[in-house]
Amino acid sequence: PTPAPAPEPEEPVDEVSRQLQFEAGRTARFYEIEQSGCKLTITSGRVGRDPKVEVLTFPSPRRAAEQANKLCEAKLEKGYEEF
């Protein structure tokens, strides 16, 4: 029997690293997202307080990058600004 062809490798994906901030009155919040391969690290919270850190794992770097951009776009719609 002939062996099955190897799956084609995925195109390389630029890794995502974005920092957002929201200020309203006396409230200042931040949202940072970093992608490394299939992993997203999200750090968020109020400026001056302990941050919340969340790590998400995806089946591929492309899916991780898509989710990172989707999450950031949602924050931008809520009034966050990228810096």
DOTI-375290 format. One line per 5 residues: their letters; for each residue x, y, z of N, C-alpha, C, CB. Coordinates in pm, 1 decimal, always signed. Each point is the difference from the previous one (the first is absolute). Glycine has a CB too. Example, Ala and Ser with C-alpha at 12.3 -4.5 7.8 and 13.67 -1.06 7.14 Angstrom:
<gumis>
AS = +1319.0/-569.0/+780.0/-89.0/+119.0/+0.0/+90.0/+120.0/+0.0/-189.2/-117.3/+124.6 ~ +154.2/+222.3/-196.6/+82.0/+119.0/+6.0/-77.0/+109.0/+73.0/+118.4/-62.8/-214.5
</gumis>
This chain:
<gumis>
PTPAP = +83.6/-120.5/+0.0/-83.6/+120.5/+0.0/+86.8/+125.0/+0.0/-181.2/-124.2/+121.8 ~ +130.1/+226.6/-185.9/+69.9/+128.0/-6.6/-32.2/+80.9/+126.1/-7.9/-1.7/-255.0 ~ +111.9/+59.6/+320.5/-27.5/+80.4/+120.5/-77.7/+126.2/-35.2/+209.2/-88.7/+106.4 ~ -290.0/+132.2/-11.6/-79.0/+122.8/-19.1/+94.3/+119.0/-5.3/-199.7/-100.7/+119.7 ~ +166.4/+199.0/-202.2/+86.2/+118.3/-6.7/-2.5/+75.2/+133.1/-41.8/+18.2/-248.4
APEPE = +154.8/+42.5/+280.0/+8.1/+78.9/+124.4/-85.9/+124.1/-15.5/+234.1/-84.9/+49.0 ~ -298.3/+129.0/+60.8/-79.3/+122.3/-9.6/+89.2/+119.1/-31.2/-166.8/-94.7/+161.2 ~ +112.0/+187.4/-238.5/+77.9/+119.4/-34.0/+12.9/+88.2/+124.2/-79.5/-9.1/-241.7 ~ +198.6/+66.1/+262.2/+17.6/+87.0/+117.5/-80.0/+127.9/-15.2/+228.7/-94.3/+36.6 ~ -273.8/+146.8/+78.2/-72.9/+127.2/-2.1/+94.9/+113.4/-32.8/-164.7/-87.4/+167.8
EPVDE = +111.3/+191.9/-231.3/+80.7/+119.2/-24.0/+37.7/+61.6/+133.4/-113.6/+40.9/-221.9 ~ +233.0/+17.4/+230.7/+36.4/+65.9/+125.6/-93.9/+117.7/+28.1/+240.7/-69.3/-33.0 ~ -269.1/+90.8/+158.9/-91.0/+106.6/+41.8/+79.3/+98.8/+84.5/-202.2/-155.8/-4.9 ~ +182.7/+285.3/-22.1/+63.3/+100.5/+85.7/-61.8/-9.8/+137.8/+45.6/+153.8/-196.2 ~ +38.2/-156.2/+298.5/-51.1/-7.4/+135.6/-56.6/+134.8/+41.1/+166.4/-179.4/+56.2
VSRQL = -269.2/+175.6/+28.3/-72.3/+118.8/+41.0/+49.4/+45.8/+137.3/-201.2/-72.6/-134.7 ~ +221.4/+202.8/+147.1/+31.6/+61.4/+128.6/-64.0/+137.9/-1.3/+220.3/-129.8/+26.8 ~ -325.0/+146.8/+55.9/-72.4/+127.4/+0.0/-24.9/+46.1/+142.9/-108.9/-59.0/-219.1 ~ +112.1/+190.6/+237.9/-26.0/+59.3/+130.4/-108.6/+105.4/-16.1/+238.2/-43.6/+77.1 ~ -340.6/+33.6/+6.9/-112.9/+92.2/-4.9/-19.9/+62.1/+137.7/-109.1/-134.4/-184.7
QFEAG = +52.0/+254.8/+184.7/-28.2/+66.9/+126.6/-133.7/+71.9/-10.6/+247.2/+27.7/+48.0 ~ -317.7/-21.2/+65.4/-129.9/+66.6/+7.1/+2.8/+96.1/+117.9/-119.9/-199.6/-103.8 ~ +81.6/+322.6/+79.2/-7.4/+98.1/+107.8/-134.8/+70.4/-7.2/+251.7/+32.2/-1.7 ~ -317.8/-26.0/+116.9/-127.4/+71.1/+12.0/-8.6/+52.1/+142.0/-114.3/-144.9/-176.9 ~ +118.4/+276.2/+191.4/-3.7/+57.9/+134.6/+121.1/-45.6/+78.9/-251.0/+6.5/-5.3
RTARF = +225.3/-65.6/+120.7/+108.9/-47.2/+85.0/+36.1/-145.2/-27.0/-73.0/+162.0/+172.1 ~ +10.1/-222.9/-269.8/+24.4/-140.0/-31.8/+101.1/-12.2/-113.7/-232.5/-58.1/+76.3 ~ +335.4/-22.1/-54.8/+97.7/-28.9/-105.4/+21.7/-151.2/-1.5/+114.6/+229.0/+24.9 ~ -138.3/-289.0/-139.5/+13.7/-145.6/-14.3/+94.8/-28.9/-115.8/-234.1/-39.6/+92.2 ~ +294.5/-78.6/-88.8/+88.8/-41.7/-107.9/-34.8/-140.9/-44.6/+181.7/+148.4/+88.9
YEIEQ = -140.1/-181.0/-210.8/-23.7/-131.4/-59.5/+118.1/-27.1/-92.3/-256.6/+20.8/+14.3 ~ +331.7/-123.5/+16.4/+115.5/-36.9/-82.0/-16.4/-143.4/-45.8/+149.7/+161.4/+124.0 ~ -118.8/-186.2/-249.1/-10.3/-135.7/-52.6/+127.0/-32.1/-77.2/-252.7/+16.0/-13.2 ~ +310.4/-130.0/+43.0/+123.8/-44.6/-64.3/-23.1/-140.9/-53.3/+144.9/+144.7/+153.3 ~ -104.6/-166.4/-276.2/-10.4/-132.8/-60.1/+139.8/-57.7/-16.0/-213.6/+63.5/-121.3
SGCKL = +227.7/-187.7/+157.0/+123.6/-74.4/-23.7/-40.8/-137.8/-51.5/+129.7/+127.3/+182.8 ~ -118.8/-145.4/-313.2/-43.3/-126.6/-60.1/-149.3/-21.0/+18.2/+226.3/-96.6/+42.7 ~ -262.4/-14.5/+20.6/-141.5/-34.2/+21.2/-55.3/+57.5/+129.5/+37.7/-208.1/-129.1 ~ +41.5/+285.6/+201.3/-38.9/+47.5/+133.3/-23.2/+151.1/+1.5/+130.7/-188.2/+101.2 ~ -240.0/+229.5/-34.7/-27.5/+141.8/+24.4/+10.6/+25.3/+149.3/-151.5/+16.1/-203.3
TITSG = +220.7/+90.5/+238.7/+5.2/+43.9/+139.1/-68.4/+135.7/+6.3/+216.6/-128.6/+47.6 ~ -322.9/+136.0/+32.2/-78.5/+122.3/+14.3/+19.9/+52.3/+141.2/-171.4/-77.3/-171.4 ~ +216.9/+201.7/+181.3/+20.0/+65.1/+128.8/-90.6/+122.4/+1.9/+242.1/-83.3/+21.5 ~ -324.9/+95.4/+81.9/-95.0/+110.9/+3.1/-27.8/+41.6/+143.5/-103.0/-80.0/-214.4 ~ +44.2/+198.8/+228.0/-39.8/+46.9/+131.8/+3.6/+150.4/+9.2/+84.9/-210.0/+96.7
RVGRD = -96.6/+258.8/+27.3/+8.6/+143.2/+25.7/+145.4/+40.7/+17.4/-227.6/-2.4/+107.2 ~ +261.5/+118.3/-158.7/+134.8/+51.9/+16.5/+25.5/+20.3/+149.2/-5.9/+113.0/-228.6 ~ +118.8/-163.8/+276.1/+35.1/+13.5/+140.9/-46.8/-114.8/+87.5/-9.1/+240.9/-35.0 ~ -65.1/-333.7/-20.2/-49.4/-116.9/+73.7/+67.3/-125.5/-53.0/-221.8/+113.2/+41.5 ~ +206.3/-224.7/+30.7/+54.3/-126.9/-47.5/-72.3/-41.2/-127.9/+59.1/-69.0/+236.6
PKVEV = +16.2/+31.4/-340.3/-63.6/-39.1/-126.3/-56.1/-141.5/+4.8/+155.5/+152.9/-118.8 ~ -251.5/-176.4/+32.5/-53.6/-134.0/-21.7/+73.4/-55.4/-122.6/-232.4/+56.9/+101.9 ~ +284.6/-177.7/-90.2/+71.6/-62.9/-111.4/-73.2/-127.0/-39.9/+221.1/+95.7/+78.0 ~ -247.4/-108.5/-206.3/-70.7/-116.4/-54.1/+80.8/-54.2/-117.3/-227.1/+91.1/+72.9 ~ +246.2/-221.3/-78.4/+72.5/-63.1/-109.7/-96.2/-93.1/-73.7/+221.7/+14.9/+125.9
LTFPS = -231.5/+4.3/-257.3/-86.9/-81.5/-84.7/+85.4/-72.7/-102.9/-193.9/+159.9/+33.1 ~ +159.6/-283.5/-63.4/+72.9/-78.0/-98.9/-93.6/-36.6/-114.6/+154.6/-90.7/+178.6 ~ -104.0/+103.2/-301.1/-78.9/-25.0/-120.5/+65.2/-109.9/-82.8/-80.1/+238.9/-0.8 ~ +5.7/-300.8/-91.8/+54.1/-110.0/-79.4/+108.5/+42.2/-100.0/-220.0/-108.9/+26.1 ~ +225.4/+238.9/-60.7/+101.0/+45.7/-95.5/+35.2/+146.2/+28.3/-85.9/-163.1/-174.6
PRRAA = +204.8/+206.5/+131.7/+36.3/+141.3/+15.1/-97.1/+92.9/-72.7/+238.3/-69.7/+20.9 ~ -287.8/+26.6/-136.5/-94.9/+84.1/-74.1/-127.5/+24.3/+81.0/+92.4/-89.5/-216.0 ~ -145.8/-14.7/+279.1/-120.9/+15.5/+82.7/+27.2/+91.2/+118.8/-77.5/-228.5/-69.5 ~ +196.0/+215.7/+130.0/+36.4/+85.5/+113.0/+5.7/+146.1/-44.0/+130.0/-189.6/+103.9 ~ -70.0/+217.1/-218.5/+9.8/+137.3/-50.9/-138.2/+56.6/-32.3/+227.5/-52.1/-92.9
EQANK = -312.8/-29.5/+31.7/-136.2/+45.0/-32.3/-75.2/+37.3/+127.0/-1.7/-146.9/-204.0 ~ +13.0/+63.1/+307.6/-70.3/+26.5/+125.5/+56.5/+123.7/+68.5/-47.2/-245.0/+25.1 ~ +178.0/+262.8/-28.6/+62.9/+117.4/+61.2/-53.4/+127.5/-63.3/+206.9/-134.0/+49.0 ~ -211.7/+136.8/-180.6/-50.4/+118.8/-69.0/-148.6/+21.6/+26.0/+173.7/-33.1/-175.8 ~ -249.6/-73.7/+182.1/-144.2/+10.0/+28.8/-23.1/+58.8/+139.8/-44.5/-198.6/-150.9
LCEAK = +120.4/+149.7/+250.3/-13.7/+51.1/+136.4/+37.5/+147.9/+8.0/+49.6/-229.3/+88.1 ~ +57.4/+267.9/-157.1/+42.0/+140.6/+1.5/-102.1/+89.6/-68.9/+238.5/-74.2/+1.3 ~ -293.2/+28.8/-112.8/-101.1/+79.6/-69.7/-122.2/+22.4/+89.2/+80.3/-91.5/-220.5 ~ -118.7/-9.1/+298.1/-114.1/+14.7/+91.9/+30.3/+107.0/+105.5/-63.2/-242.9/-36.7 ~ +186.5/+246.6/+87.3/+38.3/+101.7/+98.9/+0.8/+138.2/-63.8/+138.0/-169.9/+124.0
LEKGY = -89.0/+181.0/-246.9/+1.0/+129.1/-68.8/-143.0/+53.5/-19.2/+213.8/-66.6/-117.3 ~ -307.5/-23.4/+88.8/-140.0/+40.4/-14.0/-57.4/+51.7/+130.2/-25.9/-167.5/-180.0 ~ +81.3/+120.8/+294.5/-48.0/+42.8/+131.4/+67.0/+130.4/+47.5/-42.4/-241.2/+54.5 ~ +132.1/+297.3/-136.2/+60.3/+127.4/+35.2/+146.7/-6.8/+39.9/-222.7/+66.8/+69.8 ~ +282.5/-185.3/-70.5/+143.4/-10.9/+27.1/+75.7/+60.9/-116.4/-32.9/-209.1/+138.9
EEF = +156.0/+257.1/-111.4/+86.5/+54.4/-102.9/+130.7/-76.3/-0.6/-106.3/+226.6/+22.4 ~ +159.5/-248.1/-142.0/+126.3/-72.2/-11.7/+115.3/+98.0/+20.4/-104.0/-169.1/-158.7 ~ +206.4/+120.3/+230.7/+119.1/+85.4/+17.9/+125.4/-79.4/-19.3/-124.2/+144.3/+157.3
</gumis>
